[in-house]
Amino acid sequence: MSNEFNFNGPITGPNVFGNHNTQHNTTYGGSQTNVLHLADSLVRELGPTAPPEARAVRAELARAEQAGEEPDHGKVRAWLNTLALGLGTGSGAMALVEQIRQAIGG
């Protein structure tokens, strides 16, 4: 079986690649509105006891959207990493953290 891939044009996300029924979803970038929606969903998923890092991610993304700027990716990634340490693998909150990471390019 060959592992060669021939793409006849530019590849833009989302894309699905894989062998032997293994699926890898790769998405590059996302609109700030969509990323903010993911952050809102994360805070809702974590409920009233959401860690301050979840609220900080949402606040930074909201600030950037209102100012028409890029969010501070370093801060957002650090907060997401801290959140990921306390979340269970396979949880809805962890899936949202991963989606936000992908959407901001990290």
C-alpha positions in Angstrom: 0.0 0.0 0.0 1.4 3.4 -1.0 1.5 6.3 1.4 1.9 8.9 -1.3 -0.7 11.6 -1.6 -1.1 13.8 -4.7 -3.0 17.0 -4.1 -3.9 19.0 -7.2 -4.4 22.3 -5.5 -4.0 24.2 -2.2 -5.2 22.4 0.9 -7.4 24.5 3.3 -9.1 23.3 6.4 -10.9 21.3 7.5 -9.2 18.3 5.9 -9.3 14.6 6.7 -6.2 12.4 6.2 -5.5 8.9 7.4 -4.6 5.3 6.8 -6.1 2.1 8.1 -9.4 3.8 9.1 -7.5 6.3 11.4 -8.9 9.7 10.9 -6.9 12.9 11.6 -8.9 16.1 11.4 -6.8 19.2 10.7 -8.2 22.7 10.8 -6.2 25.8 10.4 -7.4 29.1 11.7 -10.9 30.3 12.6 -12.8 33.5 12.8 -12.6 35.4 16.0 -16.4 35.2 16.4 -16.3 31.4 16.2 -13.4 31.2 18.6 -15.2 33.5 21.1 -18.3 31.2 20.7 -16.1 28.2 21.6 -14.8 30.1 24.7 -18.3 30.9 25.7 -19.2 27.2 25.4 -16.1 26.2 27.4 -17.2 28.5 30.3 -20.8 27.1 30.2 -19.5 23.6 30.0 -17.4 24.1 33.2 -20.3 25.7 35.0 -20.3 28.1 37.9 -17.0 26.7 39.2 -15.2 27.5 36.0 -11.5 28.2 36.7 -10.3 31.8 36.3 -8.3 30.7 33.2 -11.5 29.8 31.3 -12.9 33.2 32.0 -9.6 34.9 31.1 -9.5 33.1 27.7 -13.1 34.3 27.0 -12.2 37.9 28.2 -9.1 38.1 26.0 -10.9 36.8 22.9 -13.8 39.2 23.5 -11.4 42.1 24.0 -9.6 41.3 20.8 -12.8 41.0 18.8 -14.1 44.3 20.1 -10.7 46.0 19.3 -10.4 44.4 15.9 -7.1 42.9 16.9 -5.5 39.5 17.3 -5.7 38.0 20.7 -2.6 37.6 22.8 -1.9 34.0 21.6 0.8 33.4 24.2 -1.5 34.2 27.1 -4.4 32.3 25.6 -2.2 29.2 25.0 -0.8 29.4 28.6 -4.4 29.6 30.0 -5.5 26.7 27.8 -2.5 24.6 28.9 -3.4 25.2 32.5 -7.0 24.3 31.9 -6.0 21.1 30.1 -4.0 19.9 33.1 -7.2 19.8 35.2 -9.6 18.4 32.6 -10.4 14.8 32.0 -9.3 13.3 28.7 -12.3 12.9 26.4 -14.4 15.4 28.3 -16.5 18.0 26.5 -14.4 20.8 28.1 -11.2 19.2 26.9 -12.6 18.9 23.3 -13.4 22.7 23.5 -9.9 23.5 24.7 -8.5 21.6 21.7 -10.8 23.3 19.3 -9.8 26.7 20.6 -6.1 25.8 20.3 -6.6 24.7 16.7 -8.6 27.8 15.9 -6.0 30.2 17.1 -3.3 28.3 15.3 -1.7 26.6 18.3 
